[in-house]
Amino acid sequence: MKLVFFVDVDNTLLNNDQIKVEIKASLTRILGKQEAEHFWQHHDSFREYAKLVDFPNITRTYCAEINEKTCSVVVGNIFNGIEFSQSLYPQAFEAITHLKTLGSVFVFSEGDMIYQRRKIEKSGIAEVVDGIFLFEHKLDHLDEIITQFQGDRFIFIDDRDDKLLEIKQRIPSALTIVVCQGHYAKEDCPANHSADFVVGSVAELRQFSRETFFPFKNQSIN
């Protein structure tokens, strides 16, 4: 039986909070404090409505509202200039390289098709995985992904315990690993989680062996 790892990106491989800080700082520097806050109001409204972050769409609605001809270019250049590789968590690539010695490794991410894919590609993640599954809402496409790997053992790695719980409910045979880092990490994450395994950082994934998953027990990797 082959192992197939599905790895999240935001707050799992990439420090998304750090990226947001850089975006906000760049917006303030280019647009000024008031307009930067105005842009972020569009961000928050769109995220609440669509349940995802879509910076190309947010930029379009913001620029249409202020009616400035150069707006889309100016704001777009902010996102084009982000060095996503600088926001990789320590030893993220080493962790992926290790997992690839155990099985296949795929990105399983969600967000808009432009900014999120650029983030995955420019960070270098795309070059070190076996493939990318990117959707606006990834759990809506869980079944169609799984059908491509019939007979394999699925292992999902995410910082979101709630998403892993839903995956486990829908695919009881899947194994789940929660990474206790980033924006959504609970203070009591190591002790209070629903995943099969819990790690404190993505770097700790290097401690797993193939034997870990055959058989497995609910446990922490210390």
Z-matrix of the N, CA and C atoms (Angstrom, degrees):
N
C 1 1.465
C 2 1.528 1 109.75
N 3 1.312 2 116.90 1 128.62
C 4 1.460 3 121.66 2 -179.84
C 5 1.527 4 110.97 3 -83.90
N 6 1.315 5 115.92 4 148.45
C 7 1.459 6 121.70 5 172.74
C 8 1.523 7 108.81 6 -94.31
N 9 1.322 8 116.05 7 133.19
C 10 1.463 9 121.51 8 176.16
C 11 1.520 10 107.88 9 -125.90
N 12 1.338 11 115.97 10 117.82
C 13 1.461 12 122.03 11 -179.00
C 14 1.528 13 109.70 12 -98.67
N 15 1.322 14 115.62 13 132.07
C 16 1.465 15 122.30 14 174.76
C 17 1.531 16 107.23 15 -114.87
N 18 1.328 17 115.78 16 112.81
C 19 1.467 18 120.61 17 -170.51
C 20 1.523 19 110.77 18 -112.27
N 21 1.308 20 115.74 19 129.17
C 22 1.457 21 122.18 20 174.93
C 23 1.538 22 109.29 21 -70.68
N 24 1.331 23 116.65 22 166.45
C 25 1.468 24 120.86 23 -179.31
C 26 1.532 25 111.94 24 -109.88
N 27 1.331 26 117.17 25 -63.66
C 28 1.471 27 120.63 26 -173.93
C 29 1.515 28 111.57 27 -66.08
N 30 1.325 29 115.50 28 122.93
C 31 1.464 30 124.59 29 -179.88
C 32 1.527 31 113.29 30 69.31
N 33 1.333 32 116.40 31 4.58
C 34 1.459 33 120.93 32 173.79
C 35 1.523 34 109.60 33 -110.84
N 36 1.329 35 116.83 34 -54.86
C 37 1.460 36 121.66 35 174.35
C 38 1.525 37 111.93 36 -101.46
N 39 1.332 38 115.26 37 -33.82
C 40 1.468 39 121.32 38 -178.74
C 41 1.522 40 110.95 39 -113.47
N 42 1.329 41 115.55 40 138.64
C 43 1.462 42 121.19 41 175.31
C 44 1.528 43 108.15 42 -79.09
N 45 1.318 44 115.92 43 92.44
C 46 1.463 45 120.41 44 -174.38
C 47 1.522 46 112.19 45 -69.10
N 48 1.316 47 117.38 46 -29.42
C 49 1.466 48 120.09 47 177.02
C 50 1.524 49 110.28 48 -63.88
N 51 1.314 50 116.71 49 -39.84
C 52 1.471 51 121.09 50 178.04
C 53 1.520 52 110.71 51 -64.37
N 54 1.327 53 116.83 52 -39.45
C 55 1.460 54 121.07 53 178.02
C 56 1.524 55 110.41 54 -63.69
N 57 1.331 56 117.38 55 -42.62
C 58 1.463 57 120.80 56 179.18
C 59 1.524 58 111.45 57 -62.54
N 60 1.319 59 117.03 58 -39.33
C 61 1.467 60 120.94 59 177.64
C 62 1.521 61 109.92 60 -60.27
N 63 1.334 62 116.45 61 -42.87
C 64 1.466 63 120.91 62 179.41
C 65 1.523 64 111.08 63 -65.41
N 66 1.342 65 116.77 64 -41.59
C 67 1.458 66 120.49 65 179.17
C 68 1.520 67 110.66 66 -62.53
N 69 1.327 68 116.54 67 -47.30
C 70 1.464 69 120.43 68 -178.54
C 71 1.529 70 111.31 69 -63.67
N 72 1.322 71 116.89 70 -40.10
C 73 1.466 72 120.30 71 178.74
C 74 1.519 73 110.72 72 -64.28
N 75 1.338 74 116.87 73 -40.30
C 76 1.468 75 121.07 74 179.80
C 77 1.525 76 110.66 75 -68.76
N 78 1.319 77 117.31 76 -40.70
C 79 1.465 78 120.87 77 177.41
C 80 1.520 79 110.81 78 -60.82
N 81 1.320 80 116.60 79 -43.25
C 82 1.465 81 120.90 80 179.95
C 83 1.523 82 110.87 81 -65.05
N 84 1.322 83 116.58 82 -41.61
C 85 1.461 84 121.01 83 -179.10
C 86 1.524 85 111.55 84 -66.23
N 87 1.325 86 117.60 85 -38.78
C 88 1.464 87 122.04 86 -175.15
C 89 1.532 88 112.16 87 -87.39
N 90 1.340 89 116.41 88 -42.39
C 91 1.468 90 120.31 89 -173.60
C 92 1.526 91 113.85 90 -99.61
N 93 1.323 92 116.52 91 -19.12
C 94 1.453 93 119.94 92 -172.71
C 95 1.528 94 109.45 93 94.92
N 96 1.319 95 116.26 94 158.67
C 97 1.467 96 121.24 95 -173.26
C 98 1.527 97 112.06 96 -60.97
N 99 1.325 98 117.60 97 -44.45
C 100 1.466 99 120.62 98 -175.87
C 101 1.520 100 111.89 99 -65.31
N 102 1.330 101 117.28 100 -45.94
C 103 1.456 102 120.01 101 -179.07
C 104 1.530 103 111.92 102 -72.49
N 105 1.319 104 116.39 103 -29.87
C 106 1.467 105 119.45 104 175.84
C 107 1.525 106 109.90 105 -63.95
N 108 1.336 107 116.05 106 -41.53
C 109 1.463 108 120.40 107 177.00
C 110 1.522 109 110.65 108 -66.88
N 111 1.328 110 116.54 109 -36.11
C 112 1.460 111 121.80 110 177.24
C 113 1.530 112 109.83 111 -62.17
N 114 1.327 113 116.29 112 -46.08
C 115 1.465 114 120.56 113 178.19
C 116 1.519 115 110.19 114 -59.78
N 117 1.332 116 116.60 115 -42.68
C 118 1.464 117 119.46 116 -176.46
C 119 1.523 118 111.95 117 -70.30
N 120 1.307 119 117.42 118 -23.75
C 121 1.469 120 120.25 119 172.79
C 122 1.521 121 110.12 120 -64.81
N 123 1.338 122 116.08 121 -39.46
C 124 1.464 123 120.25 122 175.11
C 125 1.530 124 110.15 123 -63.98
N 126 1.326 125 115.49 124 -40.35
C 127 1.470 126 120.62 125 177.49
C 128 1.524 127 110.94 126 -57.70
N 129 1.328 128 116.61 127 -50.16
C 130 1.458 129 120.76 128 -176.68
C 131 1.531 130 111.54 129 -66.56
N 132 1.329 131 116.30 130 -39.05
C 133 1.466 132 120.06 131 179.80
C 134 1.525 133 111.02 132 -65.93
N 135 1.332 134 116.01 133 -43.83
C 136 1.464 135 119.54 134 -179.70
C 137 1.519 136 110.55 135 -65.83
N 138 1.323 137 116.86 136 -41.17
C 139 1.462 138 120.15 137 -179.26
C 140 1.530 139 110.94 138 -64.18
N 141 1.302 140 116.80 139 -39.55
C 142 1.459 141 120.68 140 178.96
C 143 1.522 142 110.71 141 -66.03
N 144 1.321 143 116.32 142 -39.17
C 145 1.468 144 120.96 143 -177.59
C 146 1.527 145 112.13 144 -75.50
N 147 1.342 146 116.67 145 -49.22
C 148 1.463 147 121.10 146 -172.26
C 149 1.527 148 113.62 147 -94.03
N 150 1.339 149 117.33 148 -11.75
C 151 1.462 150 122.28 149 -178.37
C 152 1.530 151 112.27 150 62.68
N 153 1.321 152 115.57 151 30.33
C 154 1.454 153 121.37 152 172.84
C 155 1.518 154 108.45 153 -159.21
N 156 1.340 155 115.83 154 164.95
C 157 1.459 156 121.70 155 175.71
C 158 1.525 157 108.17 156 -101.22
N 159 1.324 158 116.19 157 123.15
C 160 1.467 159 122.67 158 -179.22
C 161 1.524 160 107.13 159 -131.05
N 162 1.342 161 116.70 160 86.67
C 163 1.455 162 120.23 161 -174.48
C 164 1.528 163 113.57 162 -62.91
N 165 1.324 164 121.30 163 -36.66
C 166 1.466 165 119.23 164 175.45
C 167 1.530 166 112.02 165 -59.70
N 168 1.331 167 117.06 166 -42.31
C 169 1.461 168 120.92 167 178.48
C 170 1.520 169 111.49 168 -68.96
N 171 1.319 170 116.42 169 -41.29
C 172 1.465 171 121.08 170 178.49
C 173 1.520 172 110.29 171 -62.03
N 174 1.325 173 116.03 172 -41.65
C 175 1.468 174 120.77 173 178.86
C 176 1.522 175 110.94 174 -62.51
N 177 1.331 176 116.84 175 -42.91
C 178 1.466 177 120.31 176 -179.57
C 179 1.532 178 111.34 177 -62.24
N 180 1.328 179 117.18 178 -45.31
C 181 1.473 180 119.34 179 -178.47
C 182 1.525 181 111.08 180 -68.01
N 183 1.329 182 116.88 181 -38.61
C 184 1.461 183 120.25 182 178.03
C 185 1.522 184 110.71 183 -63.88
N 186 1.335 185 116.58 184 -48.09
C 187 1.468 186 120.63 185 -177.17
C 188 1.526 187 111.62 186 -66.99
N 189 1.331 188 117.05 187 -33.95
C 190 1.465 189 120.00 188 177.51
C 191 1.524 190 110.35 189 -65.93
N 192 1.316 191 116.49 190 -33.69
C 193 1.464 192 120.16 191 -178.48
C 194 1.522 193 112.01 192 -72.97
N 195 1.343 194 116.82 193 -40.91
C 196 1.468 195 117.85 194 -177.57
C 197 1.535 196 111.48 195 -85.34
N 198 1.352 197 116.46 196 -12.71
C 199 1.465 198 122.17 197 173.66
C 200 1.533 199 111.80 198 55.71
N 201 1.324 200 115.78 199 50.43
C 202 1.456 201 122.30 200 178.21
C 203 1.528 202 108.20 201 -114.42
N 204 1.339 203 116.68 202 121.66
C 205 1.460 204 121.41 203 -172.08
C 206 1.531 205 113.67 204 -59.68
N 207 1.320 206 117.19 205 -37.21
C 208 1.470 207 119.58 206 -176.44
C 209 1.530 208 112.57 207 -90.87
N 210 1.320 209 116.76 208 2.20
C 211 1.469 210 120.69 209 -173.01
C 212 1.517 211 112.65 210 -57.28
N 213 1.333 212 117.49 211 -49.97
C 214 1.460 213 120.13 212 -174.22
C 215 1.523 214 111.87 213 -62.79
N 216 1.342 215 116.27 214 -34.00
C 217 1.462 216 120.14 215 178.59
C 218 1.523 217 110.50 216 -71.72
N 219 1.330 218 115.79 217 -45.96
C 220 1.468 219 121.18 218 -178.26
C 221 1.522 220 110.95 219 -62.30
N 222 1.333 221 116.56 220 -49.34
C 223 1.458 222 120.28 221 -178.99
C 224 1.528 223 110.50 222 -69.87
N 225 1.326 224 116.69 223 -40.21
C 226 1.458 225 120.16 224 179.31
C 227 1.512 226 112.56 225 -59.92
N 228 1.330 227 116.74 226 -36.43
C 229 1.463 228 120.87 227 179.41
C 230 1.527 229 112.03 228 -64.21
N 231 1.339 230 116.08 229 -27.74
C 232 1.468 231 119.77 230 177.43
C 233 1.528 232 109.59 231 -61.64
N 234 1.326 233 116.00 232 -46.66
C 235 1.463 234 120.05 233 -177.83
C 236 1.530 235 111.46 234 -73.62
N 237 1.328 236 116.71 235 -32.17
C 238 1.460 237 119.60 236 177.71
C 239 1.518 238 112.13 237 -67.79
N 240 1.335 239 116.34 238 -24.57
C 241 1.459 240 120.23 239 -175.50
C 242 1.516 241 115.30 240 -91.92
N 243 1.307 242 118.24 241 -0.61
C 244 1.463 243 120.91 242 -178.37
C 245 1.531 244 110.71 243 -72.18
N 246 1.320 245 115.94 244 130.74
C 247 1.468 246 120.94 245 176.46
C 248 1.535 247 108.09 246 -91.08
N 249 1.321 248 115.72 247 85.26
C 250 1.459 249 119.97 248 -175.40
C 251 1.522 250 112.63 249 -61.50
N 252 1.316 251 117.04 250 -29.64
C 253 1.464 252 119.69 251 -179.03
C 254 1.523 253 111.89 252 -62.65
N 255 1.339 254 116.54 253 -23.54
C 256 1.459 255 120.04 254 179.26
C 257 1.534 256 112.11 255 -73.72
N 258 1.320 257 116.35 256 -12.64
C 259 1.466 258 120.59 257 -178.36
C 260 1.525 259 113.11 258 -105.52
N 261 1.321 260 116.97 259 10.04
C 262 1.455 261 119.77 260 173.48
C 263 1.521 262 109.51 261 -65.87
N 264 1.323 263 116.36 262 138.95
C 265 1.453 264 118.67 263 174.58
C 266 1.525 265 109.37 264 -66.86
N 267 1.333 266 117.19 265 150.26
C 268 1.463 267 120.25 266 179.88
C 269 1.527 268 112.04 267 -53.56
N 270 1.322 269 114.90 268 131.12
C 271 1.470 270 123.81 269 175.62
C 272 1.533 271 112.91 270 64.81
N 273 1.330 272 116.51 271 24.11
C 274 1.467 273 119.93 272 177.34
C 275 1.527 274 110.71 273 -62.66
N 276 1.328 275 117.01 274 -44.92
C 277 1.465 276 120.16 275 -179.89
C 278 1.529 277 111.33 276 -66.92
N 279 1.327 278 115.69 277 -37.92
C 280 1.460 279 119.10 278 178.61
C 281 1.530 280 110.60 279 -63.41
N 282 1.334 281 115.68 280 -36.37
C 283 1.464 282 119.98 281 178.36
C 284 1.527 283 110.93 282 -65.45
N 285 1.340 284 116.45 283 -44.38
C 286 1.465 285 120.20 284 178.29
C 287 1.528 286 110.25 285 -63.22
N 288 1.320 287 116.97 286 -43.98
C 289 1.468 288 121.10 287 179.64
C 290 1.519 289 110.63 288 -58.78
N 291 1.329 290 116.17 289 -40.25
C 292 1.463 291 119.85 290 178.74
C 293 1.531 292 110.88 291 -66.24
N 294 1.323 293 116.78 292 -45.47
C 295 1.465 294 119.72 293 -179.69
C 296 1.527 295 110.98 294 -60.37
N 297 1.330 296 116.94 295 -32.20
C 298 1.465 297 120.06 296 -179.95
C 299 1.529 298 111.93 297 -69.72
N 300 1.315 299 117.68 298 -17.18
C 301 1.469 300 119.50 299 173.55
C 302 1.531 301 110.44 300 -77.57
N 303 1.330 302 116.47 301 -14.67
C 304 1.464 303 121.56 302 -178.87
C 305 1.525 304 112.23 303 -99.94
N 306 1.333 305 116.67 304 -28.01
C 307 1.460 306 120.89 305 -177.18
C 308 1.518 307 110.65 306 -178.63
N 309 1.316 308 116.00 307 -158.54
C 310 1.466 309 121.57 308 178.74
C 311 1.530 310 109.33 309 -90.40
N 312 1.331 311 116.27 310 147.14
C 313 1.465 312 121.26 311 -177.89
C 314 1.525 313 109.33 312 -126.64
N 315 1.327 314 115.42 313 123.23
C 316 1.458 315 121.40 314 179.56
C 317 1.524 316 110.09 315 -124.42
N 318 1.315 317 116.27 316 142.61
C 319 1.460 318 121.41 317 168.86
C 320 1.522 319 108.14 318 -72.73
N 321 1.322 320 116.02 319 134.37
C 322 1.459 321 122.30 320 174.86
C 323 1.522 322 106.23 321 -129.09
N 324 1.334 323 115.92 322 94.30
C 325 1.454 324 121.68 323 -168.25
C 326 1.516 325 111.28 324 -129.85
N 327 1.334 326 114.77 325 166.43
C 328 1.462 327 119.89 326 178.11
C 329 1.518 328 110.33 327 -138.44
N 330 1.341 329 113.76 328 157.19
C 331 1.455 330 121.13 329 -177.23
C 332 1.517 331 108.76 330 144.12
N 333 1.329 332 116.77 331 -168.79
C 334 1.460 333 118.87 332 178.82
C 335 1.531 334 109.71 333 -75.07
N 336 1.315 335 115.73 334 159.52
C 337 1.465 336 121.10 335 -173.62
C 338 1.526 337 113.69 336 -78.17
N 339 1.323 338 117.95 337 -10.73
C 340 1.467 339 120.35 338 -177.70
C 341 1.531 340 111.03 339 -101.66
N 342 1.317 341 116.34 340 -63.99
C 343 1.465 342 120.50 341 -176.69
C 344 1.524 343 111.64 342 -64.45
N 345 1.327 344 118.04 343 -44.61
C 346 1.463 345 120.30 344 -177.31
C 347 1.527 346 111.18 345 -65.87
N 348 1.323 347 116.57 346 -40.45
C 349 1.472 348 118.46 347 177.43
C 350 1.523 349 110.89 348 -66.21
N 351 1.325 350 117.09 349 -39.54
C 352 1.465 351 119.73 350 177.24
C 353 1.529 352 110.35 351 -61.10
N 354 1.313 353 116.16 352 -39.93
C 355 1.466 354 121.14 353 178.74
C 356 1.531 355 110.46 354 -60.88
N 357 1.315 356 116.17 355 -44.95
C 358 1.467 357 121.24 356 -179.49
C 359 1.520 358 111.11 357 -66.04
N 360 1.321 359 116.69 358 -39.54
C 361 1.459 360 120.37 359 -177.52
C 362 1.527 361 111.95 360 -76.76
N 363 1.331 362 118.03 361 -47.68
C 364 1.459 363 120.66 362 -175.19
C 365 1.525 364 112.86 363 -72.80
N 366 1.320 365 117.11 364 -21.01
C 367 1.467 366 119.73 365 176.01
C 368 1.517 367 111.18 366 -76.01
N 369 1.334 368 116.42 367 -15.81
C 370 1.458 369 121.04 368 -177.24
C 371 1.516 370 113.49 369 94.01
N 372 1.325 371 117.24 370 -4.37
C 373 1.468 372 120.66 371 -177.77
C 374 1.523 373 111.17 372 -61.94
N 375 1.331 374 116.50 373 -40.99
C 376 1.463 375 120.46 374 -176.93
C 377 1.527 376 112.29 375 -57.84
N 378 1.325 377 116.76 376 -30.13
C 379 1.458 378 120.87 377 -176.10
C 380 1.522 379 113.05 378 -77.15
N 381 1.329 380 117.54 379 -19.71
C 382 1.470 381 119.32 380 -172.95
C 383 1.527 382 113.49 381 -108.45
N 384 1.337 383 117.83 382 -2.18
C 385 1.462 384 120.45 383 178.04
C 386 1.522 385 109.81 384 -106.86
N 387 1.323 386 115.25 385 170.11
C 388 1.467 387 120.47 386 -177.91
C 389 1.522 388 113.18 387 -86.67
N 390 1.321 389 117.10 388 -10.65
C 391 1.457 390 120.90 389 179.82
C 392 1.514 391 110.98 390 172.13
N 393 1.329 392 115.21 391 169.30
C 394 1.465 393 121.34 392 -176.15
C 395 1.518 394 109.67 393 -128.57
N 396 1.311 395 115.34 394 127.15
C 397 1.463 396 122.05 395 170.76
C 398 1.525 397 106.29 396 -113.92
N 399 1.323 398 115.94 397 108.83
C 400 1.458 399 122.26 398 -176.14
C 401 1.517 400 109.76 399 -125.01
N 402 1.321 401 116.10 400 126.62
C 403 1.461 402 122.31 401 -179.50
C 404 1.527 403 108.93 402 -139.53
N 405 1.324 404 116.19 403 161.11
C 406 1.461 405 119.01 404 175.24
C 407 1.523 406 110.21 405 -63.52
N 408 1.322 407 116.31 406 -43.21
C 409 1.470 408 122.27 407 176.61
C 410 1.519 409 106.91 408 -133.44
N 411 1.322 410 116.51 409 100.71
C 412 1.462 411 120.10 410 -165.73
C 413 1.523 412 114.07 411 -66.06
N 414 1.324 413 119.08 412 -33.93
C 415 1.460 414 119.02 413 -177.31
C 416 1.521 415 112.44 414 -70.24
N 417 1.329 416 116.89 415 -16.55
C 418 1.469 417 119.92 416 174.24
C 419 1.529 418 110.94 417 -67.60
N 420 1.326 419 116.60 418 -17.45
C 421 1.468 420 121.59 419 -175.21
C 422 1.530 421 111.73 420 -116.02
N 423 1.309 422 116.38 421 15.65
C 424 1.459 423 120.07 422 -175.52
C 425 1.527 424 112.10 423 -60.33
N 426 1.312 425 116.93 424 -45.83
C 427 1.466 426 120.50 425 -176.37
C 428 1.526 427 112.27 426 -62.86
N 429 1.330 428 116.54 427 -41.10
C 430 1.466 429 118.89 428 -177.97
C 431 1.524 430 111.89 429 -69.83
N 432 1.326 431 116.62 430 -26.50
C 433 1.463 432 119.87 431 176.34
C 434 1.524 433 110.09 432 -72.42
N 435 1.311 434 115.91 433 -45.78
C 436 1.458 435 120.80 434 -175.64
C 437 1.526 436 111.95 435 -63.14
N 438 1.337 437 116.53 436 -34.64
C 439 1.466 438 119.29 437 -178.40
C 440 1.532 439 112.16 438 -63.43
N 441 1.333 440 117.03 439 -18.14
C 442 1.463 441 120.14 440 179.25
C 443 1.528 442 112.64 441 -79.95
N 444 1.345 443 115.85 442 -11.19
C 445 1.466 444 119.27 443 -174.76
C 446 1.530 445 111.25 444 -130.74
N 447 1.321 446 115.77 445 43.92
C 448 1.463 447 120.60 446 -179.24
C 449 1.532 448 110.62 447 -60.05
N 450 1.331 449 115.73 448 135.15
C 451 1.450 450 120.95 449 178.33
C 452 1.511 451 114.51 450 90.03
N 453 1.335 452 117.99 451 -7.29
C 454 1.464 453 121.73 452 179.12
C 455 1.524 454 110.47 453 -95.37
N 456 1.324 455 115.87 454 163.07
C 457 1.467 456 120.54 455 174.60
C 458 1.512 457 108.85 456 -95.39
N 459 1.329 458 116.18 457 122.80
C 460 1.468 459 122.15 458 -175.82
C 461 1.521 460 110.22 459 -93.97
N 462 1.328 461 115.85 460 135.21
C 463 1.461 462 121.86 461 176.76
C 464 1.522 463 107.97 462 -130.29
N 465 1.322 464 116.13 463 118.43
C 466 1.459 465 121.96 464 -177.59
C 467 1.530 466 109.58 465 -104.84
N 468 1.328 467 115.55 466 132.16
C 469 1.466 468 122.23 467 -177.48
C 470 1.522 469 108.14 468 -121.97
N 471 1.339 470 115.96 469 123.53
C 472 1.468 471 119.84 470 -173.18
C 473 1.525 472 108.48 471 -156.07
N 474 1.334 473 115.83 472 155.64
C 475 1.463 474 120.12 473 172.50
C 476 1.524 475 112.15 474 -85.74
N 477 1.335 476 116.63 475 -11.17
C 478 1.464 477 121.51 476 -176.59
C 479 1.533 478 110.51 477 -97.60
N 480 1.313 479 115.48 478 105.32
C 481 1.459 480 120.46 479 179.64
C 482 1.525 481 111.44 480 -62.56
N 483 1.353 482 116.92 481 -33.99
C 484 1.460 483 119.97 482 -178.47
C 485 1.530 484 111.52 483 -66.70
N 486 1.334 485 116.37 484 -37.17
C 487 1.468 486 119.27 485 178.01
C 488 1.525 487 110.75 486 -69.29
N 489 1.320 488 116.65 487 -40.09
C 490 1.457 489 120.14 488 178.27
C 491 1.522 490 111.14 489 -64.38
N 492 1.324 491 116.43 490 -36.39
C 493 1.458 492 120.18 491 178.18
C 494 1.527 493 110.77 492 -63.26
N 495 1.333 494 116.40 493 -43.34
C 496 1.465 495 119.45 494 178.14
C 497 1.525 496 111.28 495 -63.93
N 498 1.327 497 116.66 496 -40.67
C 499 1.460 498 120.08 497 177.47
C 500 1.523 499 110.20 498 -60.34
N 501 1.319 500 116.76 499 -44.36
C 502 1.461 501 121.54 500 -178.66
C 503 1.525 502 111.30 501 -64.62
N 504 1.319 503 116.31 502 -36.54
C 505 1.453 504 119.79 503 178.84
C 506 1.518 505 111.51 504 -68.09
N 507 1.322 506 115.78 505 -35.72
C 508 1.469 507 120.14 506 -178.45
C 509 1.524 508 112.48 507 -84.04
N 510 1.336 509 116.06 508 -31.21
C 511 1.467 510 120.94 509 179.97
C 512 1.530 511 107.92 510 -129.51
N 513 1.310 512 118.87 511 80.85
C 514 1.468 513 121.61 512 -175.17
C 515 1.532 514 114.00 513 -56.35
N 516 1.318 515 117.61 514 -28.54
C 517 1.462 516 120.23 515 -178.58
C 518 1.529 517 112.99 516 -78.00
N 519 1.326 518 117.66 517 -13.47
C 520 1.468 519 120.98 518 179.54
C 521 1.525 520 110.01 519 -71.08
N 522 1.305 521 115.39 520 149.89
C 523 1.459 522 121.30 521 173.60
C 524 1.524 523 108.62 522 -103.81
N 525 1.320 524 116.03 523 147.60
C 526 1.464 525 120.38 524 -176.46
C 527 1.522 526 110.55 525 -128.74
N 528 1.323 527 114.69 526 142.44
C 529 1.471 528 121.82 527 177.27
C 530 1.523 529 107.77 528 -128.97
N 531 1.318 530 117.39 529 118.73
C 532 1.463 531 121.03 530 177.22
C 533 1.525 532 108.62 531 -95.80
N 534 1.334 533 115.95 532 134.64
C 535 1.461 534 122.73 533 178.82
C 536 1.527 535 107.49 534 -103.73
N 537 1.310 536 116.81 535 113.26
C 538 1.473 537 121.63 536 -173.99
C 539 1.524 538 111.20 537 -83.47
N 540 1.308 539 115.70 538 71.34
C 541 1.462 540 121.16 539 177.09
C 542 1.518 541 108.51 540 -150.92
N 543 1.332 542 116.37 541 159.81
C 544 1.455 543 119.97 542 175.63
C 545 1.513 544 113.99 543 90.12
N 546 1.312 545 113.83 544 -173.40
C 547 1.462 546 123.99 545 -170.48
C 548 1.525 547 113.40 546 -58.41
N 549 1.325 548 117.04 547 -38.41
C 550 1.460 549 120.39 548 -172.99
C 551 1.528 550 114.00 549 -94.34
N 552 1.312 551 117.35 550 0.78
C 553 1.461 552 119.85 551 -177.66
C 554 1.530 553 110.82 552 -67.36
N 555 1.309 554 115.88 553 130.26
C 556 1.462 555 120.67 554 176.95
C 557 1.527 556 109.09 555 -79.11
N 558 1.336 557 115.44 556 151.79
C 559 1.462 558 118.90 557 177.54
C 560 1.527 559 111.08 558 -61.27
N 561 1.331 560 115.82 559 -34.23
C 562 1.464 561 120.09 560 -178.60
C 563 1.526 562 111.69 561 -101.27
N 564 1.325 563 116.44 562 24.76
C 565 1.470 564 120.98 563 -174.86
C 566 1.526 565 113.64 564 -52.63
N 567 1.344 566 119.14 565 -47.04
C 568 1.467 567 117.32 566 -177.79
C 569 1.524 568 113.62 567 -59.04
N 570 1.332 569 116.49 568 -30.66
C 571 1.460 570 119.73 569 -177.23
C 572 1.525 571 112.74 570 -97.57
N 573 1.329 572 116.68 571 -27.18
C 574 1.463 573 120.95 572 -173.74
C 575 1.526 574 109.77 573 -120.17
N 576 1.305 575 115.93 574 91.96
C 577 1.452 576 120.70 575 -179.84
C 578 1.524 577 108.39 576 -152.61
N 579 1.315 578 115.86 577 164.28
C 580 1.465 579 120.35 578 -179.51
C 581 1.520 580 112.26 579 -111.25
N 582 1.335 581 117.09 580 2.13
C 583 1.464 582 121.06 581 -176.44
C 584 1.532 583 111.36 582 -78.26
N 585 1.327 584 115.59 583 163.32
C 586 1.456 585 120.55 584 176.55
C 587 1.522 586 111.63 585 -70.29
N 588 1.340 587 115.67 586 -33.82
C 589 1.459 588 121.15 587 178.64
C 590 1.523 589 108.80 588 -136.55
N 591 1.315 590 116.25 589 154.15
C 592 1.460 591 121.14 590 177.20
C 593 1.517 592 108.95 591 -135.37
N 594 1.336 593 116.17 592 136.03
C 595 1.466 594 121.63 593 175.30
C 596 1.518 595 108.60 594 -127.61
N 597 1.324 596 115.46 595 153.39
C 598 1.456 597 120.25 596 -178.87
C 599 1.509 598 113.99 597 -83.13
N 600 1.322 599 116.46 598 -18.11
C 601 1.466 600 121.04 599 179.13
C 602 1.518 601 108.56 600 -157.28
N 603 1.320 602 116.01 601 162.11
C 604 1.467 603 119.76 602 179.47
C 605 1.522 604 110.95 603 -64.00
N 606 1.330 605 117.34 604 -28.54
C 607 1.463 606 120.65 605 -179.90
C 608 1.523 607 111.39 606 -60.76
N 609 1.318 608 117.31 607 -29.26
C 610 1.465 609 120.92 608 -177.08
C 611 1.524 610 112.78 609 -70.96
N 612 1.325 611 117.50 610 -11.10
C 613 1.466 612 119.87 611 176.76
C 614 1.522 613 111.06 612 -63.33
N 615 1.324 614 117.10 613 -19.71
C 616 1.460 615 121.04 614 179.88
C 617 1.522 616 112.10 615 -68.23
N 618 1.325 617 117.27 616 -12.69
C 619 1.463 618 120.71 617 -178.74
C 620 1.530 619 113.01 618 -85.21
N 621 1.336 620 116.83 619 -9.27
C 622 1.456 621 119.48 620 -179.23
C 623 1.527 622 110.76 621 -77.58
N 624 1.311 623 115.09 622 146.52
C 625 1.460 624 121.34 623 172.66
C 626 1.521 625 108.21 624 -123.29
N 627 1.303 626 116.48 625 167.89
C 628 1.463 627 119.91 626 178.63
C 629 1.530 628 110.42 627 -60.01
N 630 1.327 629 115.99 628 -36.17
C 631 1.459 630 120.55 629 -178.50
C 632 1.527 631 112.04 630 -66.00
N 633 1.337 632 117.04 631 -21.38
C 634 1.465 633 120.79 632 178.92
C 635 1.520 634 111.04 633 -57.51
N 636 1.307 635 116.40 634 -33.57
C 637 1.464 636 121.12 635 -172.58
C 638 1.528 637 113.65 636 -98.61
N 639 1.350 638 117.01 637 1.94
C 640 1.470 639 120.65 638 -179.29
C 641 1.521 640 110.51 639 -138.54
N 642 1.334 641 121.38 640 92.67
C 643 1.465 642 125.96 641 -9.98
C 644 1.522 643 108.96 642 -82.09
N 645 1.334 644 116.91 643 -172.51
C 646 1.457 645 120.57 644 179.20
C 647 1.517 646 110.06 645 -131.53
N 648 1.330 647 114.43 646 159.13
C 649 1.459 648 121.57 647 173.51
C 650 1.519 649 108.06 648 -133.14
N 651 1.321 650 117.35 649 154.56
C 652 1.457 651 121.22 650 174.76
C 653 1.521 652 107.21 651 -66.63
N 654 1.335 653 116.86 652 116.37
C 655 1.454 654 119.28 653 -173.04
C 656 1.511 655 111.10 654 -159.10
N 657 1.335 656 114.51 655 166.20
C 658 1.464 657 121.93 656 173.85
C 659 1.511 658 108.45 657 -102.47
N 660 1.321 659 115.16 658 153.31
C 661 1.457 660 120.71 659 172.52
C 662 1.517 661 106.57 660 -106.74
N 663 1.308 662 117.35 661 111.66
C 664 1.465 663 122.07 662 -175.25
C 665 1.520 664 110.39 663 -104.57
